[in-house]
């Protein structure tokens, strides 16, 4: 991979190539003052994980694979259910419970844009298990964050 998170400085890279070549569950590609770009590789039958970000809008785009996007007002009330494939995007409003599951037969390659920043700049999680147990994955101090409201995970 050729991308390196350089923080809130001008950046340009081939997003599709970097997304397709990303072998990690999550790689933080760029961290700005107000938003962040991450690359994700979700293994067959894997998932991003059911979660809710109270103050974070999210844009997710599939560059390879087939997934199932689910969203709703409660973790047991996912009223939005859509199959998505290469080229599709998923728009997650702040405060929505959401998950994306790989239902295909190859790794699902996606990129995500968060607003505001959500992860430690430059952070790489090789697997979801590593990401779920990481205690050092907070947004940069220089990023603009809303008043404290904790994310929720199912």
KAGI-V434045 format. One record per residue. N is the residue number from 0. RES is the residue in three letters. SS is DSSP state (hx for helix, st for strand, lp for the rest). BURIAL is 1 if it has 24 or more other C-alpha atoms within 12 Angstrom, else 0. Layout:
# KAGI-V434045
N,RES,SS,BURIAL / N,RES,SS,BURIAL
This chain:
# KAGI-V434045
0,UNK,lp,0 / 1,UNK,lp,0 / 2,UNK,lp,1 / 3,UNK,lp,0 / 4,UNK,lp,1 / 5,UNK,lp,0 / 6,UNK,lp,1 / 7,UNK,lp,0 / 8,UNK,lp,0 / 9,UNK,lp,0 / 10,UNK,lp,0 / 11,UNK,lp,0 / 12,UNK,lp,0 / 13,UNK,lp,0 / 14,UNK,hx,1 / 15,UNK,hx,1 / 16,UNK,hx,0 / 17,UNK,hx,1 / 18,UNK,hx,1 / 19,UNK,hx,1 / 20,UNK,hx,1 / 21,UNK,lp,1 / 22,UNK,lp,1 / 23,UNK,lp,1 / 24,UNK,lp,1 / 25,UNK,st,1 / 26,UNK,st,1 / 27,UNK,st,1 / 28,UNK,st,1 / 29,UNK,st,1 / 30,UNK,st,1 / 31,UNK,lp,1 / 32,UNK,lp,1 / 33,UNK,lp,1 / 34,UNK,st,1 / 35,UNK,st,1 / 36,UNK,st,1 / 37,UNK,st,1 / 38,UNK,st,1 / 39,UNK,st,1 / 40,UNK,st,1 / 41,UNK,st,1 / 42,UNK,lp,1 / 43,UNK,lp,0 / 44,UNK,lp,0 / 45,UNK,lp,1 / 46,UNK,st,1 / 47,UNK,lp,1 / 48,UNK,lp,1 / 49,UNK,lp,1 / 50,UNK,st,1 / 51,UNK,st,1 / 52,UNK,lp,1 / 53,UNK,lp,1 / 54,UNK,lp,1 / 55,UNK,lp,1 / 56,UNK,st,1 / 57,UNK,st,1 / 58,UNK,st,1 / 59,UNK,st,1 / 60,UNK,st,1 / 61,UNK,st,1 / 62,UNK,st,1 / 63,UNK,st,1 / 64,UNK,lp,1 / 65,UNK,st,1 / 66,UNK,st,1 / 67,UNK,st,1 / 68,UNK,st,1 / 69,UNK,st,1 / 70,UNK,st,1 / 71,UNK,st,1 / 72,UNK,lp,0 / 73,UNK,st,0 / 74,UNK,lp,0 / 75,UNK,lp,0 / 76,UNK,st,0 / 77,UNK,lp,0 / 78,UNK,lp,0 / 79,UNK,st,0 / 80,UNK,st,0 / 81,UNK,st,0 / 82,UNK,st,0 / 83,UNK,st,1 / 84,UNK,st,1 / 85,UNK,lp,1 / 86,UNK,lp,0 / 87,UNK,lp,1 / 88,UNK,st,1 / 89,UNK,st,1 / 90,UNK,st,1 / 91,UNK,st,1 / 92,UNK,lp,0 / 93,UNK,lp,1 / 94,UNK,lp,0 / 95,UNK,lp,1 / 96,UNK,st,1 / 97,UNK,st,1 / 98,UNK,st,1 / 99,UNK,st,1 / 100,UNK,st,1 / 101,UNK,st,1 / 102,UNK,lp,1 / 103,UNK,lp,1 / 104,UNK,lp,0 / 105,UNK,lp,0 / 106,UNK,lp,1 / 107,UNK,st,1 / 108,UNK,st,1 / 109,UNK,st,1 / 110,UNK,st,1 / 111,UNK,st,1 / 112,UNK,st,1 / 113,UNK,st,1 / 114,UNK,st,1 / 115,UNK,lp,1 / 116,UNK,lp,1 / 117,UNK,lp,1 / 118,UNK,lp,1 / 119,UNK,lp,1 / 120,UNK,lp,1 / 121,UNK,lp,1 / 122,UNK,lp,1 / 123,UNK,st,1 / 124,UNK,st,1 / 125,UNK,lp,0 / 126,UNK,lp,0 / 127,UNK,hx,0 / 128,UNK,hx,0 / 129,UNK,hx,0 / 130,UNK,hx,1 / 131,UNK,hx,0 / 132,UNK,hx,0 / 133,UNK,lp,0 / 134,UNK,lp,0 / 135,UNK,lp,0 / 136,UNK,lp,0 / 137,UNK,lp,0 / 138,UNK,lp,1 / 139,UNK,lp,1 / 140,UNK,lp,0 / 141,UNK,lp,0 / 142,UNK,lp,0 / 143,UNK,lp,0 / 144,UNK,lp,1 / 145,UNK,lp,0 / 146,UNK,lp,0 / 147,UNK,lp,0 / 148,UNK,lp,0 / 149,UNK,lp,0 / 150,UNK,lp,0 / 151,UNK,st,0 / 152,UNK,st,0 / 153,UNK,lp,0
